[in-house]
Amino acid sequence: MGSDLLSLVLQAGDIAQNEILKHWKTALNVEWKADATPVTIADKKTEELVRNFAQKETPEFGFIGEEFGQENPGAQYQWVLDPIDGTKSFIYGVPLFGTLIAILKKGVAVAGLIQLPALNSKIWAAAGGGAFADEGKPIKVSEVGELKNSLVLSGTINTMENKGYGRWFEGIRKNARLYRGWGDCFGYYLVACGKAEIMADPVVSLWDIAPYPLIFAEAGGSFSTLKGEKSLFSATGEPLHPVHEGYSAIACNGRFNVVLP
């Protein structure tokens, strides 16, 4: 069943990409939500189309999406979707945004995808099946073994400091070979493909990270919250934290320890 679910995830990613590119670099009306994040018709329409596809193909599954909330929360299988991860990049014409899709069974991802519409690229994984890019090239994290030789990525320094991680992250980025703010899903994409060693987020929602435990496990790397939690859900399939901005995240190649002491 895992390969069938992966096929559905990949189809949903193509649906998302086709819709997003209709709006890319067009004049958009930007709304600002209560949490000070932007949303556009592209976010909403993309989620609507993927939800419709999921309902048609897997009517018994639940669904958790950024824009329209949760449906059928008691279902064994759940879709999790962020239609545009990096909407700020999207509205400013920066191509480093993407769609995140996962299908979970009792809180554990069995198929996951990062789709980068503006770059026409994607990486995906199925449980036990490895991780791949684009037309099927296997991907692996890098073999860099020391922080001093690493490329470190994040979103904004401001948020890291505001959430109380400023001193910890300063120690990481200043001891790395190179630090850049290539954040959102693109940062995780680079780490999974072996192009960077660390990507960190001080605060994220469930839909921002749902595919990552699976993708990094299959790519040979490590993913956790900043406190070292490897799973996003409890043993009974309940989210460990509030789904909206209740999580933090760090991905690395697994060659050295970078979580909070």
Buried (B, 14 or more C-beta within 10 A) or exposed (E): EBEEBBEBBBBBBBBBBEBBBEBBEEEBEEEEEEEEBBBBBBBBBBBBBBBEBBBEBBEEBBBBBBBBEEBBEEBEBBBBBBBBBBBBBBBEEBBBBBBBBBBBBBBBBBBBBBBBBBEEBBBBBBBEBBBBBEEEEEBBBBEBEEBEEBBBBBBEBEBBBEBEBBEBBEEBBEEBEEBBEBBBBBBBBBBBBBBBBBBBBBBBBBBBBBBBBBBBBBBBBBBBBBEEBEEBBEEEBEBBBEBBBBBBBBBBBBBBEBBEE
